[in-house]
Amino acid sequence: MNEQRKDILDMLAAGKITVDEAEQLIAALERDQPLVATLPEARPKGKPKYLRVLVDTLEAGEPGRVNVRVPLQLLRAGVKLVALIPPQALQHANAEMHKSGVPFDLTQLKPEQLEALIEHLDEMTVDVDQPDAKVRVFCE
Amino acid sequence: MMPQLLTVRVDRRHRRPVRLWIPVLPVALILAPLLVLALLGGIIACLIFRISVPRTLGTGWRVVSALPGTRVDIKDGHTAFLVSIR
C-alpha cells in the first residue's frame, strides 16, 4: 500500500472524510498513477556509461569551461593497472607519502575494492555552486 | 573496440583554428615499426621489474579499447581545446 492511499484511509478512520470522499480520492489516485509511471524520473534508468565532469568558472570577467567525459569502462580498465604496480614501487610511494604527512598505505588498496567503488559511482552526484565557479560531477 | 578516430581542435584568439581528424588505424599501421619497438621495450621493462607480461598486455589492450567515448573540452576565455576519441 502506498503512502497516499494510507493517508486517505487514515483520514477515513479518523472521521475527517466520508466513505464517498475516500472512494473518490482513491479513484483519483489510481487515475494519476499510470501518468506518474510514464514520467522520465519514474522510469528505470539505463546503466550509466560515462563519468562527466563539468566546471564553469568566471575569472576576471572571462568565462571558462571544462567539460570532460570519461567512459566508466576506462576507469575499470585503469583500476586493473593498480594490480600491475610492483610491491617495491608501492612501498616507495608509501614512504614518500608518509614523509609528506599523508599516512596512506597503498598496499591496502585492492583492485576489488576499487572496482566496487566504480560500480557505485553511477549513484554519485557532486554539485559545487559558488558565485564564480560551478562544478558538477555525475554519471550519465 | 579499438579507437578509430581522434579529433583535436585548438581555437585561439586572432589565429586560425586548428582542427585535426586523425584516423587511428592507418596511423598505427604507418607507425607499426615504432610500435613494435615500444612493445619490445615494454616487455623488457616488465621482465626487469618482474611484472607479468601477458597481464600487462591484456590490461594495456583493455585500456586502449576503453578509450572510445572519451572527450576533453576546455575553454578559457578566447582559447578552446578539444580532444575527442571515437
Backbone of each chain as ProteinMPNN parsed JSONL, in Angstrom:
{"seq_chain_A": "MNEQRKDILDMLAAGKITVDEAEQLIAALERDQPLVATLPEARPKGKPKYLRVLVDTLEAGEPGRVNVRVPLQLLRAGVKLVALIPPQALQHANAEMHKSGVPFDLTQLKPEQLEALIEHLDEMTVDVDQPDAKVRVFCE", "coords_chain_A": {"N_chain_A": [[0.849, -1.189, 0.0], [0.58, 2.169, -0.916], [1.868, 5.361, 0.275], [0.118, 7.561, 0.011], [-2.413, 6.398, -0.318], [-2.649, 5.203, 2.159], [-2.764, 7.438, 3.783], [-5.253, 8.465, 3.038], [-6.97, 6.454, 3.932], [-6.424, 6.631, 6.636], [-7.477, 9.153, 7.194], [-10.118, 8.611, 6.707], [-10.629, 6.74, 8.726], [-10.262, 8.369, 10.896], [-12.451, 9.886, 10.707], [-12.458, 12.238, 9.298], [-13.074, 12.449, 6.651], [-15.742, 11.335, 4.452], [-17.011, 8.027, 3.458], [-17.658, 8.069, 0.748], [-16.14, 10.249, -0.134], [-13.604, 9.281, 0.374], [-13.516, 7.153, -1.411], [-13.63, 8.551, -3.813], [-11.227, 9.961, -3.689], [-9.346, 7.859, -3.703], [-9.913, 6.756, -6.19], [-9.139, 8.881, -7.803], [-6.468, 8.904, -7.232], [-5.656, 6.452, -8.33], [-6.121, 7.012, -10.97], [-4.17, 8.887, -11.46], [-1.792, 7.505, -11.105], [-0.846, 5.842, -13.383], [0.01, 7.9, -15.02], [2.108, 9.014, -13.589], [3.873, 6.896, -13.746], [4.753, 7.081, -16.346], [6.392, 9.251, -16.418], [9.676, 10.661, -16.99], [11.402, 10.548, -14.759], [10.381, 8.507, -13.274], [10.811, 6.228, -14.718], [12.843, 3.267, -15.019], [16.256, 3.873, -14.979], [18.788, 3.522, -17.526], [21.922, 1.736, -17.429], [24.585, 3.799, -16.45], [27.136, 5.085, -18.65], [29.19, 6.854, -18.8], [31.458, 8.972, -16.994], [31.048, 12.214, -16.018], [32.449, 15.411, -15.93], [31.871, 18.676, -15.197], [32.856, 21.962, -15.306], [32.336, 25.288, -14.653], [33.633, 28.441, -14.838], [34.357, 31.815, -13.795], [36.624, 34.043, -14.336], [38.163, 37.055, -13.753], [36.232, 38.301, -15.347], [36.258, 36.733, -17.594], [34.841, 33.979, -19.096], [35.183, 30.523, -18.303], [35.394, 27.065, -19.177], [35.192, 23.665, -18.452], [34.795, 20.534, -19.747], [34.558, 17.314, -19.339], [34.44, 13.994, -20.395], [34.48, 10.761, -19.417], [34.711, 7.379, -20.23], [33.176, 4.906, -18.195], [34.117, 2.389, -18.443], [36.754, 2.765, -19.055], [37.739, 3.674, -16.635], [37.411, 1.356, -15.168], [39.204, -0.31, -16.49], [41.518, 1.073, -15.944], [41.732, 0.684, -13.227], [42.546, -1.923, -13.133], [45.186, -1.655, -13.722], [46.381, -1.027, -11.346], [46.897, -3.41, -10.086], [49.148, -4.184, -11.349], [51.238, -2.716, -10.46], [54.46, -2.898, -9.124], [55.265, -4.336, -5.881], [57.467, -3.167, -4.544], [57.516, -0.599, -5.607], [55.147, 0.423, -4.623], [55.8, 0.475, -1.916], [57.813, 2.407, -1.899], [56.316, 4.61, -2.705], [54.53, 4.771, -0.574], [56.307, 5.437, 1.502], [57.179, 7.97, 0.668], [54.767, 9.366, 0.691], [54.173, 9.23, 3.379], [56.242, 10.781, 4.388], [55.425, 13.229, 3.428], [53.361, 13.773, 5.05], [51.055, 12.328, 4.666], [49.685, 9.69, 5.78], [49.111, 7.116, 4.237], [48.355, 3.863, 3.237], [49.17, 2.339, 0.44], [49.358, -0.304, -0.259], [47.25, -1.52, 0.856], [45.203, -1.008, -0.766], [43.005, -2.577, -2.676], [42.368, -4.057, -5.905], [39.783, -5.103, -6.176], [38.297, -3.636, -4.343], [38.462, -1.108, -5.454], [37.138, -1.577, -7.823], [34.564, -2.056, -6.855], [34.049, 0.463, -5.902], [33.93, 1.941, -8.29], [31.75, 0.707, -9.444], [29.72, 1.733, -7.904], [29.78, 4.346, -8.525], [27.91, 5.375, -10.282], [25.758, 6.182, -8.846], [26.491, 8.497, -7.771], [26.554, 12.021, -7.315], [28.03, 15.121, -7.58], [27.78, 18.406, -6.637], [28.941, 21.587, -6.785], [28.497, 24.82, -5.94], [29.413, 28.033, -6.458], [29.791, 31.65, -6.303], [31.585, 32.398, -8.393], [32.22, 30.055, -9.62], [31.201, 26.829, -10.786], [30.713, 23.494, -10.22], [30.141, 20.274, -11.445], [29.803, 16.856, -10.988], [29.001, 13.827, -12.311], [27.326, 10.773, -13.358], [26.403, 9.485, -16.559]], "CA_chain_A": [[0.0, 0.0, 0.0], [1.434, 3.351, -0.949], [1.72, 6.322, 1.376], [-1.072, 8.422, -0.176], [-3.609, 5.588, -0.048], [-2.695, 5.006, 3.614], [-3.218, 8.713, 4.353], [-6.7, 8.57, 2.79], [-7.645, 5.526, 4.851], [-6.276, 7.19, 7.989], [-8.446, 10.256, 7.312], [-11.444, 7.981, 6.793], [-10.72, 6.141, 10.064], [-10.361, 9.456, 11.873], [-13.742, 10.549, 10.517], [-12.274, 13.542, 8.668], [-13.749, 12.387, 5.344], [-16.766, 10.285, 4.376], [-16.635, 6.875, 2.62], [-17.723, 8.503, -0.656], [-14.983, 11.103, -0.429], [-12.42, 8.405, 0.347], [-13.568, 6.425, -2.689], [-13.277, 9.483, -4.898], [-9.784, 10.259, -3.593], [-8.598, 6.671, -4.128], [-10.098, 6.648, -7.645], [-8.293, 9.914, -8.416], [-5.079, 8.447, -7.046], [-5.403, 5.386, -9.309], [-6.067, 7.628, -12.298], [-2.909, 9.628, -11.587], [-0.605, 6.66, -11.024], [-0.231, 5.495, -14.671], [0.661, 9.102, -15.518], [3.375, 9.118, -12.866], [4.786, 5.851, -14.222], [5.334, 7.427, -17.649], [7.313, 10.367, -16.281], [11.046, 10.186, -17.171], [12.064, 10.26, -13.48], [9.842, 7.266, -12.713], [11.268, 5.087, -15.496], [14.147, 2.791, -14.589], [17.306, 4.441, -15.827], [19.767, 2.576, -18.039], [23.189, 1.793, -16.707], [25.391, 4.891, -16.983], [28.337, 4.658, -19.371], [30.253, 7.856, -18.735], [31.614, 9.886, -15.857], [31.082, 13.548, -16.619], [32.896, 16.489, -15.038], [31.6, 19.983, -15.804], [33.302, 23.08, -14.468], [32.12, 26.612, -15.247], [34.284, 29.447, -13.989], [34.356, 33.197, -14.271], [37.819, 34.666, -13.758], [38.419, 38.394, -14.317], [35.233, 38.569, -16.373], [36.391, 35.795, -18.714], [34.262, 32.687, -18.732], [35.974, 29.316, -18.577], [34.55, 25.884, -19.094], [35.85, 22.365, -18.619], [33.779, 19.514, -19.968], [35.301, 16.06, -19.521], [33.605, 12.791, -20.376], [35.357, 9.584, -19.362], [33.919, 6.14, -20.148], [33.375, 4.155, -16.945], [34.905, 1.218, -18.826], [38.159, 3.182, -18.979], [38.082, 3.684, -15.202], [37.528, -0.049, -14.744], [40.459, -0.822, -17.044], [42.587, 1.744, -15.209], [41.834, 0.045, -11.909], [43.307, -3.17, -13.321], [46.602, -1.292, -13.749], [46.871, -0.981, -9.956], [47.401, -4.74, -9.747], [50.434, -4.402, -12.02], [52.303, -1.923, -9.833], [55.266, -3.791, -8.282], [55.157, -4.011, -4.448], [58.536, -2.246, -4.096], [57.122, 0.757, -6.012], [54.121, 0.853, -3.662], [56.461, 0.815, -0.648], [58.467, 3.719, -2.095], [55.247, 5.626, -2.744], [54.037, 4.879, 0.81], [57.309, 6.159, 2.294], [57.149, 9.38, 0.252], [53.518, 9.964, 1.161], [54.294, 9.367, 4.834], [57.122, 11.941, 4.604], [54.651, 14.44, 3.107], [52.275, 13.923, 6.027], [49.847, 11.584, 4.252], [49.952, 8.296, 6.16], [48.18, 6.276, 3.487], [49.008, 2.628, 2.833], [48.67, 1.953, -0.894], [49.324, -1.77, -0.394], [45.921, -1.955, 1.336], [44.223, -0.68, -1.797], [42.834, -3.774, -3.508], [41.607, -3.795, -7.14], [38.353, -5.442, -6.0], [37.658, -2.509, -3.646], [38.342, -0.01, -6.414], [36.069, -1.94, -8.758], [33.29, -1.818, -6.152], [33.896, 1.925, -5.859], [33.496, 2.386, -9.624], [30.389, 0.193, -9.652], [28.754, 2.592, -7.201], [29.941, 5.746, -8.956], [26.736, 5.834, -11.034], [24.773, 6.784, -7.936], [27.091, 9.667, -7.154], [26.475, 13.328, -7.969], [28.667, 16.17, -6.779], [27.424, 19.742, -7.122], [29.553, 22.665, -6.011], [27.991, 26.063, -6.509], [29.984, 29.234, -5.861], [29.456, 32.771, -7.206], [32.441, 32.47, -9.581], [32.509, 28.71, -10.15], [30.169, 25.809, -10.615], [31.303, 22.186, -10.562], [29.195, 19.157, -11.402], [30.381, 15.555, -11.329], [27.904, 12.858, -12.31], [27.418, 9.721, -14.376], [25.281, 9.568, -17.495]], "C_chain_A": [[0.89, 1.247, 0.0], [1.015, 4.37, 0.123], [0.432, 7.147, 1.259], [-2.361, 7.66, 0.138], [-3.788, 5.391, 1.472], [-3.224, 6.271, 4.305], [-4.737, 8.86, 4.213], [-7.468, 7.677, 3.769], [-7.561, 6.007, 6.302], [-7.303, 8.299, 8.234], [-9.865, 9.712, 7.456], [-11.666, 7.398, 8.197], [-10.9, 7.207, 11.133], [-11.669, 10.231, 11.737], [-13.632, 11.909, 9.874], [-12.957, 13.597, 7.307], [-14.768, 11.252, 5.361], [-16.255, 9.151, 3.48], [-16.63, 7.278, 1.147], [-16.503, 9.334, -1.041], [-13.7, 10.26, -0.521], [-12.351, 7.635, -0.967], [-13.127, 7.301, -3.848], [-11.766, 9.777, -4.9], [-8.948, 9.08, -4.089], [-8.708, 6.487, -5.642], [-9.203, 7.652, -8.369], [-6.822, 9.514, -8.351], [-4.721, 7.393, -8.095], [-5.329, 5.94, -10.724], [-4.707, 8.29, -12.525], [-1.696, 8.717, -11.689], [-0.021, 6.231, -12.371], [0.514, 6.669, -15.28], [2.049, 9.245, -14.879], [4.381, 8.117, -13.421], [5.419, 6.19, -15.568], [6.294, 8.607, -17.573], [8.75, 9.855, -16.385], [11.719, 9.807, -15.859], [11.632, 8.906, -12.933], [10.342, 6.03, -13.453], [12.602, 4.583, -14.978], [15.224, 3.287, -15.554], [18.221, 3.33, -16.329], [21.066, 2.725, -17.279], [24.059, 2.904, -17.294], [26.675, 4.374, -17.63], [29.506, 5.621, -19.188], [30.266, 8.595, -17.398], [31.823, 11.265, -16.464], [31.517, 14.566, -15.573], [32.677, 17.802, -15.771], [32.031, 21.081, -14.838], [33.062, 24.377, -15.242], [32.728, 27.64, -14.312], [34.146, 30.832, -14.617], [35.528, 33.898, -13.584], [38.11, 35.958, -14.489], [37.488, 38.694, -15.491], [35.272, 37.617, -17.559], [35.789, 34.447, -18.315], [35.19, 31.527, -19.115], [35.086, 28.098, -18.417], [35.395, 24.635, -19.307], [34.742, 21.33, -18.714], [34.51, 18.213, -20.293], [34.329, 14.896, -19.434], [34.531, 11.58, -20.45], [34.488, 8.328, -19.325], [34.218, 5.393, -18.837], [34.216, 2.904, -17.205], [36.406, 1.526, -18.732], [38.617, 3.222, -17.523], [38.287, 2.258, -14.706], [38.856, -0.633, -15.237], [41.642, -0.208, -16.301], [42.824, 1.117, -13.845], [42.665, -1.234, -11.995], [44.817, -2.893, -13.331], [47.212, -1.296, -12.351], [47.51, -2.316, -9.585], [48.779, -4.987, -10.347], [51.583, -3.639, -11.364], [53.123, -2.84, -8.921], [55.223, -3.362, -6.812], [56.222, -3.033, -3.977], [58.212, -0.799, -4.469], [56.072, 1.305, -5.049], [54.76, 1.252, -2.335], [57.163, 2.167, -0.729], [57.433, 4.835, -2.025], [54.699, 5.857, -1.332], [54.989, 5.723, 1.653], [57.277, 7.654, 1.959], [55.893, 10.084, 0.754], [53.56, 10.19, 2.667], [55.144, 10.593, 5.181], [56.357, 13.245, 4.385], [53.457, 14.632, 4.046], [50.981, 13.257, 5.612], [50.081, 10.104, 4.593], [48.958, 7.33, 5.515], [48.925, 5.036, 2.989], [48.418, 2.136, 1.508], [48.583, 0.438, -1.064], [47.976, -2.338, 0.066], [44.821, -1.707, 0.303], [44.109, -1.858, -2.766], [42.008, -3.439, -4.764], [40.117, -4.077, -6.983], [37.609, -4.281, -5.348], [37.45, -1.343, -4.611], [37.24, -0.298, -7.427], [34.694, -1.691, -8.139], [32.985, -0.324, -6.099], [33.367, 2.439, -7.197], [32.067, 1.915, -9.905], [29.343, 1.105, -9.029], [28.863, 4.06, -7.588], [28.68, 6.283, -9.618], [25.675, 6.471, -10.141], [25.266, 8.115, -7.363], [26.85, 10.931, -7.992], [27.122, 14.342, -7.039], [28.311, 17.496, -7.421], [28.079, 20.776, -6.217], [29.148, 23.97, -6.683], [28.585, 27.245, -5.761], [29.693, 30.398, -6.805], [30.303, 32.777, -8.483], [32.779, 31.096, -10.16], [31.384, 27.746, -9.86], [30.783, 24.482, -11.072], [30.226, 21.128, -10.449], [29.924, 17.886, -11.814], [29.238, 14.549, -11.239], [28.147, 11.795, -13.372], [26.209, 9.819, -15.281], [25.268, 8.361, -18.426]], "O_chain_A": [[1.82, 1.368, 0.798], [-0.028, 4.249, 0.766], [-0.252, 7.402, 2.25], [-3.275, 8.191, 0.769], [-4.904, 5.408, 1.992], [-4.005, 6.207, 5.254], [-5.418, 9.314, 5.133], [-8.473, 8.085, 4.351], [-8.489, 5.822, 7.089], [-7.91, 8.388, 9.301], [-10.691, 10.245, 8.196], [-12.742, 7.541, 8.778], [-11.584, 6.998, 12.135], [-11.964, 11.117, 12.54], [-14.596, 12.675, 9.887], [-13.37, 14.666, 6.859], [-14.676, 10.33, 6.17], [-15.217, 9.278, 2.83], [-15.739, 6.897, 0.389], [-15.915, 9.157, -2.108], [-12.839, 10.495, -1.369], [-11.283, 7.481, -1.56], [-12.377, 6.883, -4.73], [-11.124, 9.835, -5.949], [-7.964, 9.268, -4.804], [-7.738, 6.115, -6.302], [-8.593, 7.342, -9.392], [-6.047, 9.751, -9.277], [-3.636, 7.425, -8.677], [-4.592, 5.432, -11.569], [-4.164, 8.259, -13.629], [-0.685, 9.091, -12.283], [1.201, 6.246, -12.516], [1.518, 6.487, -15.968], [3.029, 9.557, -15.555], [5.568, 8.416, -13.556], [6.48, 5.667, -15.908], [6.946, 8.932, -18.565], [9.04, 8.748, -15.931], [12.513, 8.867, -15.819], [12.387, 8.236, -12.228], [10.312, 4.923, -12.915], [13.426, 5.384, -14.537], [15.113, 3.138, -16.771], [18.412, 2.32, -15.651], [21.284, 3.711, -16.576], [24.254, 2.952, -18.509], [27.229, 3.358, -17.211], [30.664, 5.256, -19.393], [29.23, 8.808, -16.768], [32.683, 11.449, -17.326], [31.001, 14.573, -14.455], [33.236, 18.017, -16.847], [31.606, 21.106, -13.683], [33.542, 24.53, -16.366], [32.38, 27.703, -13.133], [33.858, 30.978, -15.805], [35.444, 34.291, -12.42], [38.286, 35.961, -15.707], [37.904, 39.267, -16.498], [34.411, 37.686, -18.437], [36.186, 33.853, -17.313], [35.882, 31.573, -20.131], [34.146, 28.098, -17.622], [36.208, 24.566, -20.229], [33.86, 21.266, -17.857], [35.02, 18.041, -21.401], [33.504, 14.82, -18.523], [35.266, 11.401, -21.421], [33.61, 8.221, -18.469], [35.374, 5.271, -18.432], [34.928, 2.421, -16.324], [37.212, 0.665, -18.379], [39.749, 2.849, -17.214], [39.203, 1.979, -13.932], [39.542, -1.352, -14.51], [42.645, -0.878, -16.055], [43.956, 1.029, -13.37], [43.389, -1.585, -11.064], [45.622, -3.763, -12.997], [48.408, -1.539, -12.187], [48.515, -2.365, -8.876], [49.499, -5.886, -9.912], [52.751, -3.877, -11.669], [52.562, -3.491, -8.04], [55.153, -2.169, -6.519], [55.958, -2.177, -3.132], [58.582, 0.126, -3.745], [56.09, 2.485, -4.698], [54.344, 2.221, -1.699], [57.13, 2.964, 0.209], [57.642, 5.861, -1.378], [54.435, 6.994, -0.941], [54.566, 6.597, 2.41], [57.34, 8.499, 2.852], [55.939, 11.236, 1.184], [53.057, 11.193, 3.173], [54.84, 11.339, 6.111], [56.603, 14.241, 5.065], [52.647, 15.539, 3.857], [49.918, 13.58, 6.144], [50.618, 9.357, 3.775], [48.072, 6.797, 6.184], [49.995, 5.146, 2.392], [47.315, 1.591, 1.466], [47.832, -0.054, -1.906], [47.605, -3.461, -0.275], [43.678, -2.131, 0.468], [45.007, -2.101, -3.572], [41.07, -2.644, -4.703], [39.283, -3.39, -7.572], [36.477, -3.963, -5.711], [36.413, -0.68, -4.594], [36.505, 0.599, -7.84], [33.782, -1.187, -8.795], [31.837, 0.1, -6.23], [32.462, 3.273, -7.232], [31.277, 2.63, -10.521], [28.232, 1.241, -9.542], [28.146, 4.91, -7.061], [28.392, 7.478, -9.544], [24.808, 7.205, -10.615], [24.573, 8.771, -6.585], [26.935, 10.901, -9.22], [26.798, 14.409, -5.854], [28.519, 17.686, -8.62], [27.798, 20.829, -5.019], [29.431, 24.187, -7.862], [28.306, 27.445, -4.578], [29.382, 30.178, -7.976], [29.796, 33.126, -9.549], [33.558, 31.006, -11.109], [30.708, 27.831, -8.835], [31.305, 24.377, -12.182], [29.483, 21.091, -9.469], [30.579, 17.843, -12.855], [28.585, 14.439, -10.202], [29.065, 11.911, -14.183], [25.12, 10.188, -14.84], [24.394, 8.253, -19.286]]}, "seq_chain_B": "MMPQLLTVRVDRRHRRPVRLWIPVLPVALILAPLLVLALLGGIIACLIFRISVPRTLGTGWRVVSALPGTRVDIKDGHTAFLVSIR", "coords_chain_B": {"N_chain_B": [[36.246, -2.183, -28.258], [38.543, -0.951, -30.645], [39.933, 2.398, -30.691], [38.896, 4.611, -33.31], [38.87, 7.117, -34.475], [40.542, 10.101, -33.837], [39.957, 13.254, -32.668], [41.149, 16.504, -32.715], [41.011, 19.803, -31.615], [41.942, 23.135, -31.693], [41.372, 26.341, -30.68], [42.297, 29.663, -30.921], [42.65, 33.096, -29.937], [42.576, 35.531, -32.506], [43.842, 33.825, -34.269], [44.068, 31.262, -36.751], [41.803, 28.589, -36.379], [42.82, 25.324, -35.341], [42.205, 22.209, -36.608], [42.138, 18.802, -36.315], [41.693, 15.628, -37.698], [42.317, 12.5, -36.892], [42.781, 9.415, -38.209], [42.92, 6.478, -36.483], [43.696, 3.764, -37.0], [45.013, 3.663, -39.658], [47.176, 5.402, -39.057], [48.381, 4.012, -36.98], [49.224, 1.783, -38.394], [51.12, 2.912, -40.103], [52.953, 3.739, -38.231], [53.775, 1.331, -37.287], [56.384, -0.025, -37.154], [57.662, 1.497, -35.15], [55.888, 1.108, -33.062], [56.197, -1.604, -32.589], [58.797, -1.623, -31.619], [58.406, -0.107, -29.288], [56.723, -1.831, -27.953], [58.412, -4.006, -27.529], [60.264, -2.772, -25.842], [58.585, -2.267, -23.678], [58.006, -4.889, -22.899], [60.529, -5.777, -22.087], [60.952, -4.006, -19.956], [58.921, -4.913, -18.256], [59.897, -7.459, -17.653], [62.228, -6.793, -16.301], [61.229, -5.459, -14.045], [59.777, -7.44, -12.95], [57.062, -7.938, -13.643], [54.034, -9.371, -14.679], [53.981, -10.244, -18.017], [51.902, -11.105, -19.925], [49.621, -10.279, -18.497], [50.045, -7.552, -18.329], [49.991, -6.826, -21.043], [47.37, -7.541, -21.665], [45.918, -5.844, -19.937], [46.77, -3.365, -20.888], [45.715, -3.426, -23.486], [43.041, -3.484, -22.831], [42.701, -0.986, -21.686], [43.236, 0.659, -23.907], [41.176, -0.14, -25.631], [39.029, 0.789, -24.242], [38.999, 3.442, -24.588], [37.385, 4.814, -26.647], [34.844, 7.277, -26.81], [35.786, 8.975, -24.984], [36.154, 12.337, -24.033], [37.53, 15.504, -23.935], [37.096, 18.757, -23.196], [38.077, 21.948, -23.114], [37.723, 25.287, -22.255], [38.895, 28.495, -22.119], [38.402, 31.698, -21.684], [39.199, 33.162, -24.675], [40.383, 30.992, -25.722], [40.259, 27.68, -26.76], [40.178, 24.152, -26.375], [39.976, 20.949, -27.6], [39.716, 17.456, -27.297], [38.769, 14.504, -28.692], [37.82, 11.15, -28.666], [36.863, 8.603, -30.765]], "CA_chain_B": [[36.524, -1.789, -29.635], [39.705, -0.062, -30.747], [39.585, 3.744, -31.15], [39.0, 4.734, -34.768], [39.123, 8.494, -34.906], [40.934, 11.049, -32.792], [39.706, 14.626, -33.131], [41.804, 17.537, -31.891], [40.645, 21.144, -32.084], [42.517, 24.212, -30.875], [40.918, 27.67, -31.121], [42.961, 30.744, -30.192], [42.224, 34.431, -30.377], [43.293, 36.104, -33.653], [44.586, 32.82, -35.038], [43.179, 30.286, -37.41], [41.623, 27.394, -35.543], [43.469, 24.093, -35.815], [41.322, 21.044, -36.445], [42.784, 17.591, -36.832], [40.956, 14.372, -37.586], [43.374, 11.501, -37.073], [42.286, 8.041, -38.222], [43.876, 5.771, -35.628], [44.233, 2.521, -37.585], [46.055, 3.928, -40.655], [48.355, 5.986, -38.413], [49.031, 2.919, -36.235], [49.908, 0.924, -39.379], [52.317, 3.631, -40.56], [53.916, 3.767, -37.124], [53.924, -0.045, -36.777], [57.75, -0.369, -36.708], [57.93, 2.149, -33.855], [55.04, 0.457, -32.045], [56.82, -2.9, -32.255], [59.95, -1.308, -30.753], [57.854, 0.305, -27.995], [56.199, -3.049, -27.33], [59.574, -4.767, -27.044], [60.77, -2.015, -24.686], [57.656, -2.511, -22.571], [58.164, -6.28, -22.424], [61.807, -5.827, -21.35], [60.724, -3.309, -18.676], [58.113, -5.815, -17.412], [60.756, -8.541, -17.164], [63.162, -6.214, -15.319], [60.511, -5.137, -12.792], [59.058, -8.679, -12.575], [55.61, -7.767, -13.804], [53.53, -10.358, -15.626], [53.867, -9.671, -19.369], [50.554, -11.268, -20.507], [48.648, -9.443, -17.772], [50.282, -6.151, -18.709], [49.494, -6.633, -22.407], [45.906, -7.618, -21.596], [45.396, -4.623, -19.306], [47.04, -2.264, -21.819], [44.735, -3.507, -24.573], [41.731, -3.138, -22.262], [42.681, 0.483, -21.531], [43.129, 1.255, -25.255], [39.853, -0.402, -26.228], [38.0, 1.518, -23.482], [39.151, 4.879, -24.856], [36.329, 5.485, -27.419], [33.83, 7.951, -25.984], [36.457, 9.965, -24.129], [36.08, 13.692, -24.594], [38.039, 16.547, -23.034], [36.78, 20.031, -23.836], [38.477, 23.001, -22.175], [37.586, 26.616, -22.848], [39.306, 29.525, -21.168], [38.343, 32.962, -22.408], [39.123, 33.014, -26.132], [41.14, 29.802, -26.117], [39.499, 26.444, -26.546], [40.929, 22.949, -26.727], [39.092, 19.771, -27.556], [40.215, 16.151, -27.74], [37.661, 13.55, -28.66], [38.206, 9.844, -29.207], [35.678, 7.827, -31.175]], "C_chain_B": [[37.671, -0.776, -29.672], [39.282, 1.344, -31.198], [39.78, 3.867, -32.664], [39.36, 6.138, -35.221], [39.442, 9.379, -33.7], [40.74, 12.45, -33.357], [40.364, 15.605, -32.162], [41.429, 18.888, -32.471], [41.238, 22.176, -31.131], [42.054, 25.534, -31.473], [41.635, 28.715, -30.269], [42.548, 32.094, -30.756], [43.147, 34.934, -31.501], [44.125, 35.074, -34.418], [43.602, 31.86, -35.674], [43.017, 29.067, -36.522], [42.285, 26.168, -36.183], [42.512, 22.945, -35.565], [41.988, 19.843, -37.095], [41.87, 16.394, -36.634], [41.974, 13.271, -37.883], [42.764, 10.101, -37.065], [43.319, 7.135, -37.551], [44.515, 4.569, -36.334], [45.287, 2.791, -38.666], [47.334, 4.496, -40.034], [49.125, 4.909, -37.646], [49.789, 2.0, -37.203], [51.196, 1.589, -39.875], [53.401, 3.595, -39.475], [54.206, 2.369, -36.566], [55.358, -0.385, -36.344], [58.085, 0.238, -35.342], [57.12, 1.491, -32.737], [55.632, -0.873, -31.612], [58.005, -2.67, -31.309], [59.465, -0.93, -29.344], [57.339, -0.907, -27.22], [57.339, -3.884, -26.74], [60.172, -4.103, -25.801], [59.907, -2.256, -23.466], [57.824, -3.904, -21.99], [59.449, -6.405, -21.605], [61.647, -5.16, -19.979], [59.926, -4.196, -17.715], [58.984, -6.903, -16.817], [61.72, -8.012, -16.091], [62.455, -5.997, -13.979], [59.62, -6.288, -12.328], [57.541, -8.463, -12.56], [55.162, -8.748, -14.882], [53.291, -9.725, -17.003], [52.462, -9.876, -19.96], [49.501, -10.396, -19.836], [48.788, -7.982, -18.169], [49.724, -5.878, -20.104], [47.958, -6.62, -22.421], [45.301, -6.349, -21.032], [45.589, -3.416, -20.22], [46.016, -2.237, -22.943], [43.355, -3.091, -24.078], [41.603, -1.617, -22.111], [42.48, 1.14, -22.895], [41.725, 1.062, -25.823], [38.725, 0.288, -25.457], [38.028, 3.017, -23.777], [38.009, 5.52, -25.656], [35.231, 6.058, -26.519], [34.447, 9.006, -25.086], [36.43, 11.332, -24.813], [36.571, 14.685, -23.539], [37.874, 17.873, -23.764], [37.078, 21.133, -22.819], [38.388, 24.346, -22.887], [37.945, 27.646, -21.795], [39.368, 30.846, -21.923], [38.195, 32.733, -23.901], [39.909, 31.809, -26.633], [40.319, 28.562, -25.799], [40.306, 25.26, -27.063], [39.999, 21.749, -26.58], [39.828, 18.533, -28.045], [39.054, 15.183, -27.612], [38.121, 12.25, -29.306], [36.934, 9.077, -29.533], [36.088, 6.455, -31.673]], "O_chain_B": [[37.751, 0.13, -28.841], [38.363, 1.472, -32.007], [40.715, 3.296, -33.225], [40.06, 6.328, -36.216], [38.723, 9.401, -32.701], [41.296, 12.789, -34.402], [40.159, 15.538, -30.95], [41.519, 19.095, -33.681], [41.055, 22.095, -29.916], [42.316, 25.815, -32.642], [41.586, 28.66, -29.041], [42.148, 32.205, -31.915], [44.365, 34.767, -31.429], [45.038, 35.454, -35.152], [42.478, 31.672, -35.208], [43.997, 28.565, -35.972], [42.3, 26.013, -37.404], [42.061, 22.736, -34.439], [42.352, 19.871, -38.271], [41.341, 16.173, -35.545], [42.435, 13.141, -39.017], [42.28, 9.646, -36.029], [44.459, 7.042, -38.005], [45.73, 4.382, -36.272], [46.368, 2.204, -38.606], [48.439, 4.125, -40.428], [50.356, 4.887, -37.654], [50.864, 1.498, -36.873], [52.222, 0.932, -40.048], [54.589, 3.442, -39.76], [54.81, 2.236, -35.501], [55.545, -0.973, -35.279], [58.702, -0.406, -34.494], [57.6, 1.338, -31.614], [55.584, -1.237, -30.437], [58.199, -3.404, -30.34], [60.031, -1.368, -28.342], [57.494, -0.999, -26.002], [57.251, -4.394, -25.622], [60.538, -4.776, -24.837], [60.414, -2.429, -22.358], [57.792, -4.097, -20.775], [59.465, -7.055, -20.56], [62.136, -5.67, -18.971], [60.208, -4.235, -16.517], [58.851, -7.245, -15.642], [61.993, -8.691, -15.101], [63.0, -6.304, -12.919], [58.807, -6.124, -11.418], [56.855, -8.771, -11.586], [55.85, -8.926, -15.888], [52.501, -8.791, -17.137], [51.875, -8.913, -20.455], [48.615, -9.847, -20.49], [47.8, -7.265, -18.325], [49.078, -4.857, -20.339], [47.335, -5.801, -23.097], [44.313, -5.83, -21.552], [44.714, -2.556, -20.328], [45.51, -1.178, -23.313], [42.595, -2.438, -24.793], [40.548, -1.04, -22.371], [41.668, 2.055, -23.039], [41.154, 1.976, -26.418], [37.599, 0.369, -25.945], [37.189, 3.77, -23.282], [37.674, 6.674, -25.387], [34.759, 5.4, -25.592], [33.744, 9.828, -24.498], [36.655, 11.448, -26.018], [36.091, 14.7, -22.406], [38.453, 18.078, -24.831], [36.409, 21.235, -21.791], [38.914, 24.515, -23.987], [37.366, 27.665, -20.708], [40.286, 31.077, -22.709], [37.193, 32.177, -24.352], [40.078, 31.632, -27.839], [39.761, 28.424, -24.71], [41.021, 25.362, -28.06], [39.331, 21.576, -25.561], [40.486, 18.562, -29.085], [38.439, 15.064, -26.553], [38.74, 12.261, -30.37], [36.049, 8.921, -28.691], [35.233, 5.659, -32.06]]}, "name": "protein", "num_of_chains": 2, "seq": "MNEQRKDILDMLAAGKITVDEAEQLIAALERDQPLVATLPEARPKGKPKYLRVLVDTLEAGEPGRVNVRVPLQLLRAGVKLVALIPPQALQHANAEMHKSGVPFDLTQLKPEQLEALIEHLDEMTVDVDQPDAKVRVFCEMMPQLLTVRVDRRHRRPVRLWIPVLPVALILAPLLVLALLGGIIACLIFRISVPRTLGTGWRVVSALPGTRVDIKDGHTAFLVSIR"}
